């Protein structure tokens, strides 16, 4: 099964896949509302606004696996994201990124190596995967800010040709 064919469910309960974004670069990021890294929402939204018209879509996957830092319901998560950070990018249902019930999307993404050559488990909230339209994936660990030069370079390289 291709990365683009893995079934996903939006935060509103709609069924979709990454194929809906086949002609776009995407950033898949596991997010949480009560994490020290939560302010990264602001920079993720800025990327969405700055690069959206050029073919980028940020995709947020709430995850409660790290110290219970995403305890809310779908409605609470949406409310928090929109009122606190003005999030306009698509959000998905709560997702297990590691472990026994790991979502198939993350089972594939965690095989990708980061800049240090390490694959494996998602380390914490806000781990980012930049996926180009050709399914090339670049991985960034949580501490790497969404506006870091290496992330911007990966986004620009992944954008569809104009």
N, C-alpha and C positions, 0 to 999 in steps of 0.2 A: 504494500500500500504506500502510495506517495504521501509525503508530508502534507501536500495540499488536499488530500482526500480524507484525512482523519476527521471524524465527526466532532463538531464543537457545538456548544449551547451558549447562546448569548445570555447576559444577565436578565433579560426579559423572557427567557425560555424559548427563544427561536432556535431552530436547528440550522446549522451552517457548516462550512468548512473554510480552510484557507484558500480554496479555489475561488471563493468570492473576491479574493484580493490578488488573483493570479497575475494581473498586469501591474501590480504595485509592489514597492518595497514595504515590508512591515517590520515593526519592532514588537516582538512578543516579550512581555514583561510581567512577572508575578508581582502583584501589588498588595499592600496592606495599609490600613488606615491608622494604626496605632504603633507605628514603627519609627525609629529614629531616622530612617531614610524616607519616610513619607513625603517630605518636601520635594522629593524628586518628581512628584506628580506635576509640579509647576514647570519643570524643565521638559518633561515629556509632552505636556500640553503645548509648550512653546515650539517644540520640534514639529508637532502635528500642525500647528498654525503656519510655521515657516516653510515646511516642506510638503504639506498636504496637496497643494495644487500641482506640485512637481512629481507626485506619485508616491508619497509616503503615507502609511496609516499605522498609528500606534495601536496596539491591542493589549488591553489590560486584563490580567487573569488574577482576580483576588485569591489569596491563599492564606489559610489559617494554620499552616503547619509549623510556623516559627513562633513559639511562645504565645500562641493564640492571639496574634496581633491583627487578625481580621475576623472579629467575632460577630459582626453584624449580619443582618438579613440582606438580601439583594436590594431591597428598597433603601435600607439604611446606608449601604455602600454607595448606591447611586446618589443619594441625597448629599452625603459627605463629599463625594468627588466633585459634584457640580457646584455646591455652595462654597466649599472651602478652596478648591483649586480651579474651578471653571472648566472641568474636564468635558471635552466634547468627543473624544475618541471612543471607539467601541469598547465596551466592557463585557466580560464573559462570566459565566457562573463560577462559584468557588471551585477551585481546581487543586487537586493533589499533585504536587510537582516532584515528589520523592516517595519512596517507599512502596509498600505492598499494593496500594490502590492508585499508584501513579497514573496520571492521565496518559494515554498513548502519544499525544503530542509531545509531552515532556519526556517520555521514554525515548523518543527520537532525538529531541533537542539536547538531552544530557549526554549524548554520544559525541557531540561536537566539542572540540578542544578549545580552550581559551588561549589567550596570548602567551601563557606560560606552558602551553602544551598539555594542559590537564583537562580531561573530560570528567564525567561523573556527576554526582549529585549537585543540585542547586544549593548554593551555600546559605542563602538568606533571601529575604524579600528584595525585590527590585533587581534581580538578575535579568540581563537584557540579551535578546537574541535578534540580530538584524538579519532578515531573510530577504534575499534578492528575488526578483521574478524568476530567475533560473534555479531557485532553491539553494543557492549558496548561502551558508549560514556563518555569521561571525558572532562570537559569544563574548559578553562582557560581564564580569562579576559585579555584585551589588554595589561595592564602594566606588565603582567607576560611574561618575555622574553622566547623565544623558547628554550634556553639552560638552563633554570632554573631547579634545581634538580627535582622538582615535575613534570615538563613536560617530562624530560628524563625518569623518573620512569614510567610515564604513557605510553610513547612510547615503552619502553622495555617490559612492561607488555602486550602491545597490539600486539607486533610482533608475527607473526605466529611461531608455534613450528618448530624447525629445523629438 
